[in-house]
Amino acid sequence: MGALPTKKLTRGHKRRRAVAYKLKPVHISRCPQCRSAKLPHTACMNCGTYKGRQIGVSDR
Ligand SMILES: [Zn+2]
């Protein structure tokens, strides 16, 4: 015999535990240059800048 729960969980008890497993919404930050939505800590896909600097250009 395996271990069995001693008491039945209430709906609220189950739901409170269930929210810990739910997917969190994806964080979106806004580009200060072109104001388009972008992922945080990444260069902007639209204008290619990160922290006010151009990224992905051959000259430094
Ligand atoms: Zn941008």
N, CA, C, O and the ligand as a Tripos MOL2 file, in Angstrom:
@<TRIPOS>MOLECULE
protein
  241   239    61     0     0
PROTEIN
NO_CHARGES

@<TRIPOS>ATOM
      1 N           0.8410   -1.2070    0.0000 N.3       1 MET1
      2 CA          0.0000    0.0000    0.0000 C.3       1 MET1
      3 C           0.8740    1.2550    0.0000 C.2       1 MET1
      4 O           1.7990    1.3910    0.8000 O.2       1 MET1
      5 N           0.5600    2.1450   -0.9010 N.am      2 GLY2
      6 CA          1.2870    3.4150   -0.9380 C.3       2 GLY2
      7 C           0.7230    4.3930    0.0680 C.2       2 GLY2
      8 O          -0.3010    4.1340    0.7000 O.2       2 GLY2
      9 N           1.3960    5.5110    0.2100 N.am      3 ALA3
     10 CA          0.9230    6.5530    1.1220 C.3       3 ALA3
     11 C          -0.3160    7.2190    0.5400 C.2       3 ALA3
     12 O          -0.3750    7.5030   -0.6560 O.2       3 ALA3
     13 N          -1.2790    7.4590    1.3700 N.am      4 LEU4
     14 CA         -2.5190    8.0980    0.9280 C.3       4 LEU4
     15 C          -2.7190    9.4230    1.6640 C.2       4 LEU4
     16 O          -2.2950    9.5680    2.8100 O.2       4 LEU4
     17 N          -3.3710   10.3990    1.0010 N.am      5 PRO5
     18 CA         -3.6430   11.6620    1.6960 C.3       5 PRO5
     19 C          -4.6360   11.4460    2.8330 C.2       5 PRO5
     20 O          -5.6570   10.7770    2.6740 O.2       5 PRO5
     21 N          -4.3100   12.0300    3.9840 N.am      6 THR6
     22 CA         -5.1500   11.8130    5.1660 C.3       6 THR6
     23 C          -6.4450   12.6190    5.1160 C.2       6 THR6
     24 O          -7.4850   12.1780    5.6040 O.2       6 THR6
     25 N          -6.3630   13.8500    4.4970 N.am      7 LYS7
     26 CA         -7.5560   14.6950    4.4150 C.3       7 LYS7
     27 C          -7.7990   15.1030    2.9630 C.2       7 LYS7
     28 O          -6.8620   15.2560    2.1800 O.2       7 LYS7
     29 N          -9.0540   15.2720    2.6270 N.am      8 LYS8
     30 CA         -9.4030   15.7450    1.2820 C.3       8 LYS8
     31 C          -9.0640   17.2340    1.1770 C.2       8 LYS8
     32 O          -9.3680   18.0220    2.0720 O.2       8 LYS8
     33 N          -8.4190   17.6010    0.0470 N.am      9 LEU9
     34 CA         -8.0640   19.0030   -0.1540 C.3       9 LEU9
     35 C          -9.3010   19.7900   -0.5860 C.2       9 LEU9
     36 O         -10.0880   19.3270   -1.4120 O.2       9 LEU9
     37 N          -9.4590   20.9800   -0.0200 N.am     10 THR10
     38 CA        -10.5660   21.8470   -0.4330 C.3      10 THR10
     39 C         -10.2530   22.4490   -1.8040 C.2      10 THR10
     40 O          -9.1100   22.4220   -2.2600 O.2      10 THR10
     41 N         -11.2870   22.9910   -2.4520 N.am     11 ARG11
     42 CA        -11.1180   23.5890   -3.7750 C.3      11 ARG11
     43 C         -10.0820   24.7230   -3.7250 C.2      11 ARG11
     44 O          -9.2330   24.8480   -4.6080 O.2      11 ARG11
     45 N         -10.1760   25.5470   -2.6670 N.am     12 GLY12
     46 CA         -9.2500   26.6750   -2.5280 C.3      12 GLY12
     47 C          -7.8210   26.2290   -2.2980 C.2      12 GLY12
     48 O          -6.8820   26.8460   -2.7990 O.2      12 GLY12
     49 N          -7.6590   25.1710   -1.5480 N.am     13 HIS13
     50 CA         -6.3320   24.6420   -1.2650 C.3      13 HIS13
     51 C          -5.6830   24.1160   -2.5450 C.2      13 HIS13
     52 O          -4.4990   24.3440   -2.7940 O.2      13 HIS13
     53 N          -6.4750   23.4110   -3.3460 N.am     14 LYS14
     54 CA         -5.9660   22.8680   -4.6000 C.3      14 LYS14
     55 C          -5.6170   23.9840   -5.5760 C.2      14 LYS14
     56 O          -4.5830   23.9400   -6.2410 O.2      14 LYS14
     57 N          -6.4900   24.9830   -5.6540 N.am     15 ARG15
     58 CA         -6.2900   26.0880   -6.6030 C.3      15 ARG15
     59 C          -5.0560   26.9100   -6.2290 C.2      15 ARG15
     60 O          -4.3140   27.3520   -7.1060 O.2      15 ARG15
     61 N          -4.8400   27.1140   -4.9390 N.am     16 ARG16
     62 CA         -3.6800   27.8940   -4.5000 C.3      16 ARG16
     63 C          -2.3780   27.1970   -4.9120 C.2      16 ARG16
     64 O          -1.4070   27.8550   -5.2880 O.2      16 ARG16
     65 N          -2.3670   25.8750   -4.8390 N.am     17 ARG17
     66 CA         -1.1850   25.1310   -5.2590 C.3      17 ARG17
     67 C          -1.0730   25.1570   -6.7890 C.2      17 ARG17
     68 O           0.0280   25.2140   -7.3360 O.2      17 ARG17
     69 N          -2.2280   25.1150   -7.4740 N.am     18 ALA18
     70 CA         -2.2540   25.0500   -8.9330 C.3      18 ALA18
     71 C          -1.6840   26.3120   -9.5780 C.2      18 ALA18
     72 O          -1.0880   26.2260  -10.6520 O.2      18 ALA18
     73 N          -1.8480   27.4750   -8.9580 N.am     19 VAL19
     74 CA         -1.3400   28.7120   -9.5550 C.3      19 VAL19
     75 C           0.1820   28.7180   -9.6040 C.2      19 VAL19
     76 O           0.7670   29.4350  -10.4150 O.2      19 VAL19
     77 N           0.8320   27.9320   -8.7520 N.am     20 ALA20
     78 CA          2.2960   27.8520   -8.7720 C.3      20 ALA20
     79 C           2.7870   27.1870  -10.0470 C.2      20 ALA20
     80 O           3.9240   27.4180  -10.4580 O.2      20 ALA20
     81 N           1.9560   26.3630  -10.6850 N.am     21 TYR21
     82 CA          2.3490   25.6420  -11.8930 C.3      21 TYR21
     83 C           1.9480   26.3430  -13.1740 C.2      21 TYR21
     84 O           2.3750   25.9510  -14.2600 O.2      21 TYR21
     85 N           1.1280   27.3770  -13.0560 N.am     22 LYS22
     86 CA          0.6380   28.0220  -14.2860 C.3      22 LYS22
     87 C           1.7450   28.8280  -14.9570 C.2      22 LYS22
     88 O           2.6880   29.2640  -14.2960 O.2      22 LYS22
     89 N           1.6310   29.0240  -16.2550 N.am     23 LEU23
     90 CA          2.6100   29.7590  -17.0370 C.3      23 LEU23
     91 C           2.4800   31.2470  -16.7590 C.2      23 LEU23
     92 O           1.3830   31.8050  -16.7630 O.2      23 LEU23
     93 N           3.6100   31.8690  -16.5190 N.am     24 LYS24
     94 CA          3.6260   33.3130  -16.2880 C.3      24 LYS24
     95 C           3.6100   34.0310  -17.6380 C.2      24 LYS24
     96 O           4.1600   33.5150  -18.6110 O.2      24 LYS24
     97 N           2.9880   35.2140  -17.7150 N.am     25 PRO25
     98 CA          2.9990   35.9480  -18.9760 C.3      25 PRO25
     99 C           4.4100   36.3830  -19.3400 C.2      25 PRO25
    100 O           5.2200   36.7010  -18.4690 O.2      25 PRO25
    101 N           4.6890   36.3920  -20.6210 N.am     26 VAL26
    102 CA          6.0270   36.7470  -21.1130 C.3      26 VAL26
    103 C           6.2610   38.2380  -20.8800 C.2      26 VAL26
    104 O           5.4040   39.0680  -21.1860 O.2      26 VAL26
    105 N           7.4110   38.5590  -20.3450 N.am     27 HIS27
    106 CA          7.7470   39.9560  -20.0830 C.3      27 HIS27
    107 C           8.0930   40.6770  -21.3850 C.2      27 HIS27
    108 O           8.8430   40.1660  -22.2160 O.2      27 HIS27
    109 N           7.5480   41.8370  -21.5380 N.am     28 ILE28
    110 CA          7.7800   42.6460  -22.7320 C.3      28 ILE28
    111 C           8.2690   44.0200  -22.2790 C.2      28 ILE28
    112 O           7.6570   44.6600  -21.4240 O.2      28 ILE28
    113 N           9.3600   44.4500  -22.8560 N.am     29 SER29
    114 CA          9.8190   45.8130  -22.6010 C.3      29 SER29
    115 C           9.7120   46.6010  -23.9050 C.2      29 SER29
    116 O           9.5080   46.0370  -24.9810 O.2      29 SER29
    117 N           9.8540   47.9180  -23.7780 N.am     30 ARG30
    118 CA          9.6440   48.7560  -24.9550 C.3      30 ARG30
    119 C          10.9750   49.3950  -25.3550 C.2      30 ARG30
    120 O          11.7500   49.8370  -24.5060 O.2      30 ARG30
    121 N          11.2170   49.4340  -26.6510 N.am     31 CYS31
    122 CA         12.4580   50.0260  -27.1440 C.3      31 CYS31
    123 C          12.4210   51.5430  -26.9440 C.2      31 CYS31
    124 O          11.4620   52.1950  -27.3570 O.2      31 CYS31
    125 N          13.4560   52.1100  -26.3130 N.am     32 PRO32
    126 CA         13.4480   53.5680  -26.1260 C.3      32 PRO32
    127 C          13.6540   54.3430  -27.4140 C.2      32 PRO32
    128 O          13.3180   55.5250  -27.4940 O.2      32 PRO32
    129 N          14.2120   53.6720  -28.4350 N.am     33 GLN33
    130 CA         14.5000   54.3380  -29.7090 C.3      33 GLN33
    131 C          13.2450   54.4370  -30.5870 C.2      33 GLN33
    132 O          12.8380   55.5240  -30.9980 O.2      33 GLN33
    133 N          12.6410   53.2620  -30.8630 N.am     34 CYS34
    134 CA         11.5190   53.2450  -31.8120 C.3      34 CYS34
    135 C          10.1960   52.8810  -31.1410 C.2      34 CYS34
    136 O           9.1640   52.8160  -31.8090 O.2      34 CYS34
    137 N          10.2170   52.6430  -29.8340 N.am     35 ARG35
    138 CA          9.0190   52.3580  -29.0260 C.3      35 ARG35
    139 C           8.2810   51.0840  -29.4550 C.2      35 ARG35
    140 O           7.0900   50.9410  -29.1780 O.2      35 ARG35
    141 N           8.9620   50.1760  -30.1150 N.am     36 SER36
    142 CA          8.3190   48.9180  -30.4630 C.3      36 SER36
    143 C           8.5620   47.9140  -29.3420 C.2      36 SER36
    144 O           9.5290   48.0440  -28.5900 O.2      36 SER36
    145 N           7.6900   46.9120  -29.2260 N.am     37 ALA37
    146 CA          7.8070   45.9130  -28.1720 C.3      37 ALA37
    147 C           9.0140   45.0250  -28.4390 C.2      37 ALA37
    148 O           9.2530   44.6020  -29.5700 O.2      37 ALA37
    149 N           9.7660   44.7500  -27.3870 N.am     38 LYS38
    150 CA         10.9130   43.8510  -27.5260 C.3      38 LYS38
    151 C          11.0910   43.0720  -26.2310 C.2      38 LYS38
    152 O          10.5470   43.4370  -25.1890 O.2      38 LYS38
    153 N          11.8630   41.9920  -26.3160 N.am     39 LEU39
    154 CA         12.1430   41.2110  -25.1260 C.3      39 LEU39
    155 C          13.2110   41.9180  -24.3010 C.2      39 LEU39
    156 O          14.1250   42.5150  -24.8690 O.2      39 LEU39
    157 N          13.1160   41.8650  -22.9630 N.am     40 PRO40
    158 CA         14.1290   42.5180  -22.1480 C.3      40 PRO40
    159 C          15.5070   41.8590  -22.3020 C.2      40 PRO40
    160 O          15.6060   40.6630  -22.5750 O.2      40 PRO40
    161 N          16.5390   42.6380  -22.1290 N.am     41 HIS41
    162 CA         17.9470   42.2030  -22.2250 C.3      41 HIS41
    163 C          18.3120   41.6900  -23.6190 C.2      41 HIS41
    164 O          19.2280   40.8800  -23.7680 O.2      41 HIS41
    165 N          17.5950   42.1610  -24.6320 N.am     42 THR42
    166 CA         17.9300   41.8130  -26.0110 C.3      42 THR42
    167 C          17.9380   43.0870  -26.8380 C.2      42 THR42
    168 O          17.3130   44.0840  -26.4790 O.2      42 THR42
    169 N          18.6610   43.0350  -27.9550 N.am     43 ALA43
    170 CA         18.6590   44.1700  -28.8610 C.3      43 ALA43
    171 C          17.2960   44.2570  -29.5460 C.2      43 ALA43
    172 O          16.6240   43.2460  -29.7490 O.2      43 ALA43
    173 N          16.9040   45.4710  -29.8960 N.am     44 CYS44
    174 CA         15.6130   45.6760  -30.5450 C.3      44 CYS44
    175 C          15.6300   45.0530  -31.9370 C.2      44 CYS44
    176 O          16.5740   45.2420  -32.7040 O.2      44 CYS44
    177 N          14.5630   44.3010  -32.2520 N.am     45 MET45
    178 CA         14.4820   43.6370  -33.5550 C.3      45 MET45
    179 C          14.2080   44.6620  -34.6640 C.2      45 MET45
    180 O          14.5480   44.4330  -35.8250 O.2      45 MET45
    181 N          13.6010   45.7740  -34.3030 N.am     46 ASN46
    182 CA         13.1890   46.7640  -35.2970 C.3      46 ASN46
    183 C          14.3470   47.6860  -35.7030 C.2      46 ASN46
    184 O          14.6510   47.8290  -36.8870 O.2      46 ASN46
    185 N          14.9910   48.3120  -34.7010 N.am     47 CYS47
    186 CA         16.0510   49.2630  -35.0300 C.3      47 CYS47
    187 C          17.4360   48.7400  -34.6640 C.2      47 CYS47
    188 O          18.4360   49.3800  -34.9890 O.2      47 CYS47
    189 N          17.5180   47.5840  -33.9910 N.am     48 GLY48
    190 CA         18.8180   46.9600  -33.7130 C.3      48 GLY48
    191 C          19.6660   47.6820  -32.6890 C.2      48 GLY48
    192 O          20.8940   47.6250  -32.7510 O.2      48 GLY48
    193 N          19.0240   48.3700  -31.7340 N.am     49 THR49
    194 CA         19.8030   49.0530  -30.7010 C.3      49 THR49
    195 C          19.6040   48.3720  -29.3570 C.2      49 THR49
    196 O          18.5660   47.7650  -29.0950 O.2      49 THR49
    197 N          20.6210   48.4850  -28.5120 N.am     50 TYR50
    198 CA         20.5330   47.9930  -27.1360 C.3      50 TYR50
    199 C          21.2070   49.0080  -26.2310 C.2      50 TYR50
    200 O          22.3740   49.3460  -26.4290 O.2      50 TYR50
    201 N          20.4790   49.4890  -25.2460 N.am     51 LYS51
    202 CA         20.9280   50.5510  -24.3260 C.3      51 LYS51
    203 C          21.4470   51.7700  -25.1000 C.2      51 LYS51
    204 O          22.4710   52.3600  -24.7550 O.2      51 LYS51
    205 N          20.7130   52.1230  -26.1450 N.am     52 GLY52
    206 CA         21.0380   53.3200  -26.9090 C.3      52 GLY52
    207 C          22.1890   53.1630  -27.8790 C.2      52 GLY52
    208 O          22.6150   54.1300  -28.5110 O.2      52 GLY52
    209 N          22.7030   51.9210  -27.9990 N.am     53 ARG53
    210 CA         23.8180   51.7000  -28.9160 C.3      53 ARG53
    211 C          23.4100   50.7280  -30.0170 C.2      53 ARG53
    212 O          22.6310   49.8050  -29.7820 O.2      53 ARG53
    213 N          23.9370   50.9390  -31.2120 N.am     54 GLN54
    214 CA         23.6390   50.0680  -32.3420 C.3      54 GLN54
    215 C          24.3780   48.7360  -32.1630 C.2      54 GLN54
    216 O          25.5690   48.7090  -31.8540 O.2      54 GLN54
    217 N          23.6480   47.6370  -32.3610 N.am     55 ILE55
    218 CA         24.2250   46.3070  -32.2140 C.3      55 ILE55
    219 C          24.1860   45.6270  -33.5750 C.2      55 ILE55
    220 O          23.2580   45.8410  -34.3550 O.2      55 ILE55
    221 N          25.1830   44.8160  -33.8560 N.am     56 GLY56
    222 CA         25.1890   44.0210  -35.0810 C.3      56 GLY56
    223 C          25.7290   44.7850  -36.2880 C.2      56 GLY56
    224 O          25.4690   44.4090  -37.4310 O.2      56 GLY56
    225 N          26.4730   45.8490  -36.0360 N.am     57 VAL57
    226 CA         27.1010   46.5950  -37.1330 C.3      57 VAL57
    227 C          28.5970   46.2600  -37.1130 C.2      57 VAL57
    228 O          29.2010   46.1360  -36.0470 O.2      57 VAL57
    229 N          29.1830   46.1160  -38.3060 N.am     58 SER58
    230 CA         30.5780   45.6570  -38.3880 C.3      58 SER58
    231 C          31.5470   46.6590  -37.7540 C.2      58 SER58
    232 O          32.4910   46.2500  -37.0780 O.2      58 SER58
    233 N          31.3340   47.9560  -37.9560 N.am     59 ASP59
    234 CA         32.2320   48.9340  -37.3240 C.3      59 ASP59
    235 C          31.8550   49.1410  -35.8650 C.2      59 ASP59
    236 O          30.6750   49.1120  -35.5150 O.2      59 ASP59
    237 N          32.8540   49.3490  -35.0130 N.am     60 ARG60
    238 CA         32.5950   49.4290  -33.5720 C.3      60 ARG60
    239 C          32.4060   50.8650  -33.0990 C.2      60 ARG60
    240 O          32.1810   51.0990  -31.9120 O.2      60 ARG60
    241 ZN         13.9410   49.8710  -31.5510 Zn       61 ZN61
@<TRIPOS>BOND
     1     1     2 1
     2     2     3 1
     3     3     4 2
     4     3     5 am
     5     5     6 1
     6     6     7 1
     7     7     8 2
     8     7     9 am
     9     9    10 1
    10    10    11 1
    11    11    12 2
    12    11    13 am
    13    13    14 1
    14    14    15 1
    15    15    16 2
    16    15    17 am
    17    17    18 1
    18    18    19 1
    19    19    20 2
    20    19    21 am
    21    21    22 1
    22    22    23 1
    23    23    24 2
    24    23    25 am
    25    25    26 1
    26    26    27 1
    27    27    28 2
    28    27    29 am
    29    29    30 1
    30    30    31 1
    31    31    32 2
    32    31    33 am
    33    33    34 1
    34    34    35 1
    35    35    36 2
    36    35    37 am
    37    37    38 1
    38    38    39 1
    39    39    40 2
    40    39    41 am
    41    41    42 1
    42    42    43 1
    43    43    44 2
    44    43    45 am
    45    45    46 1
    46    46    47 1
    47    47    48 2
    48    47    49 am
    49    49    50 1
    50    50    51 1
    51    51    52 2
    52    51    53 am
    53    53    54 1
    54    54    55 1
    55    55    56 2
    56    55    57 am
    57    57    58 1
    58    58    59 1
    59    59    60 2
    60    59    61 am
    61    61    62 1
    62    62    63 1
    63    63    64 2
    64    63    65 am
    65    65    66 1
    66    66    67 1
    67    67    68 2
    68    67    69 am
    69    69    70 1
    70    70    71 1
    71    71    72 2
    72    71    73 am
    73    73    74 1
    74    74    75 1
    75    75    76 2
    76    75    77 am
    77    77    78 1
    78    78    79 1
    79    79    80 2
    80    79    81 am
    81    81    82 1
    82    82    83 1
    83    83    84 2
    84    83    85 am
    85    85    86 1
    86    86    87 1
    87    87    88 2
    88    87    89 am
    89    89    90 1
    90    90    91 1
    91    91    92 2
    92    91    93 am
    93    93    94 1
    94    94    95 1
    95    95    96 2
    96    95    97 am
    97    97    98 1
    98    98    99 1
    99    99   100 2
   100    99   101 am
   101   101   102 1
   102   102   103 1
   103   103   104 2
   104   103   105 am
   105   105   106 1
   106   106   107 1
   107   107   108 2
   108   107   109 am
   109   109   110 1
   110   110   111 1
   111   111   112 2
   112   111   113 am
   113   113   114 1
   114   114   115 1
   115   115   116 2
   116   115   117 am
   117   117   118 1
   118   118   119 1
   119   119   120 2
   120   119   121 am
   121   121   122 1
   122   122   123 1
   123   123   124 2
   124   123   125 am
   125   125   126 1
   126   126   127 1
   127   127   128 2
   128   127   129 am
   129   129   130 1
   130   130   131 1
   131   131   132 2
   132   131   133 am
   133   133   134 1
   134   134   135 1
   135   135   136 2
   136   135   137 am
   137   137   138 1
   138   138   139 1
   139   139   140 2
   140   139   141 am
   141   141   142 1
   142   142   143 1
   143   143   144 2
   144   143   145 am
   145   145   146 1
   146   146   147 1
   147   147   148 2
   148   147   149 am
   149   149   150 1
   150   150   151 1
   151   151   152 2
   152   151   153 am
   153   153   154 1
   154   154   155 1
   155   155   156 2
   156   155   157 am
   157   157   158 1
   158   158   159 1
   159   159   160 2
   160   159   161 am
   161   161   162 1
   162   162   163 1
   163   163   164 2
   164   163   165 am
   165   165   166 1
   166   166   167 1
   167   167   168 2
   168   167   169 am
   169   169   170 1
   170   170   171 1
   171   171   172 2
   172   171   173 am
   173   173   174 1
   174   174   175 1
   175   175   176 2
   176   175   177 am
   177   177   178 1
   178   178   179 1
   179   179   180 2
   180   179   181 am
   181   181   182 1
   182   182   183 1
   183   183   184 2
   184   183   185 am
   185   185   186 1
   186   186   187 1
   187   187   188 2
   188   187   189 am
   189   189   190 1
   190   190   191 1
   191   191   192 2
   192   191   193 am
   193   193   194 1
   194   194   195 1
   195   195   196 2
   196   195   197 am
   197   197   198 1
   198   198   199 1
   199   199   200 2
   200   199   201 am
   201   201   202 1
   202   202   203 1
   203   203   204 2
   204   203   205 am
   205   205   206 1
   206   206   207 1
   207   207   208 2
   208   207   209 am
   209   209   210 1
   210   210   211 1
   211   211   212 2
   212   211   213 am
   213   213   214 1
   214   214   215 1
   215   215   216 2
   216   215   217 am
   217   217   218 1
   218   218   219 1
   219   219   220 2
   220   219   221 am
   221   221   222 1
   222   222   223 1
   223   223   224 2
   224   223   225 am
   225   225   226 1
   226   226   227 1
   227   227   228 2
   228   227   229 am
   229   229   230 1
   230   230   231 1
   231   231   232 2
   232   231   233 am
   233   233   234 1
   234   234   235 1
   235   235   236 2
   236   235   237 am
   237   237   238 1
   238   238   239 1
   239   239   240 2
@<TRIPOS>SUBSTRUCTURE
     1 MET1         2 RESIDUE 1 A MET
     2 GLY2         6 RESIDUE 1 A GLY
     3 ALA3        10 RESIDUE 1 A ALA
     4 LEU4        14 RESIDUE 1 A LEU
     5 PRO5        18 RESIDUE 1 A PRO
     6 THR6        22 RESIDUE 1 A THR
     7 LYS7        26 RESIDUE 1 A LYS
     8 LYS8        30 RESIDUE 1 A LYS
     9 LEU9        34 RESIDUE 1 A LEU
    10 THR10       38 RESIDUE 1 A THR
    11 ARG11       42 RESIDUE 1 A ARG
    12 GLY12       46 RESIDUE 1 A GLY
    13 HIS13       50 RESIDUE 1 A HIS
    14 LYS14       54 RESIDUE 1 A LYS
    15 ARG15       58 RESIDUE 1 A ARG
    16 ARG16       62 RESIDUE 1 A ARG
    17 ARG17       66 RESIDUE 1 A ARG
    18 ALA18       70 RESIDUE 1 A ALA
    19 VAL19       74 RESIDUE 1 A VAL
    20 ALA20       78 RESIDUE 1 A ALA
    21 TYR21       82 RESIDUE 1 A TYR
    22 LYS22       86 RESIDUE 1 A LYS
    23 LEU23       90 RESIDUE 1 A LEU
    24 LYS24       94 RESIDUE 1 A LYS
    25 PRO25       98 RESIDUE 1 A PRO
    26 VAL26      102 RESIDUE 1 A VAL
    27 HIS27      106 RESIDUE 1 A HIS
    28 ILE28      110 RESIDUE 1 A ILE
    29 SER29      114 RESIDUE 1 A SER
    30 ARG30      118 RESIDUE 1 A ARG
    31 CYS31      122 RESIDUE 1 A CYS
    32 PRO32      126 RESIDUE 1 A PRO
    33 GLN33      130 RESIDUE 1 A GLN
    34 CYS34      134 RESIDUE 1 A CYS
    35 ARG35      138 RESIDUE 1 A ARG
    36 SER36      142 RESIDUE 1 A SER
    37 ALA37      146 RESIDUE 1 A ALA
    38 LYS38      150 RESIDUE 1 A LYS
    39 LEU39      154 RESIDUE 1 A LEU
    40 PRO40      158 RESIDUE 1 A PRO
    41 HIS41      162 RESIDUE 1 A HIS
    42 THR42      166 RESIDUE 1 A THR
    43 ALA43      170 RESIDUE 1 A ALA
    44 CYS44      174 RESIDUE 1 A CYS
    45 MET45      178 RESIDUE 1 A MET
    46 ASN46      182 RESIDUE 1 A ASN
    47 CYS47      186 RESIDUE 1 A CYS
    48 GLY48      190 RESIDUE 1 A GLY
    49 THR49      194 RESIDUE 1 A THR
    50 TYR50      198 RESIDUE 1 A TYR
    51 LYS51      202 RESIDUE 1 A LYS
    52 GLY52      206 RESIDUE 1 A GLY
    53 ARG53      210 RESIDUE 1 A ARG
    54 GLN54      214 RESIDUE 1 A GLN
    55 ILE55      218 RESIDUE 1 A ILE
    56 GLY56      222 RESIDUE 1 A GLY
    57 VAL57      226 RESIDUE 1 A VAL
    58 SER58      230 RESIDUE 1 A SER
    59 ASP59      234 RESIDUE 1 A ASP
    60 ARG60      238 RESIDUE 1 A ARG
    61 ZN61       241 GROUP 0 **** ****
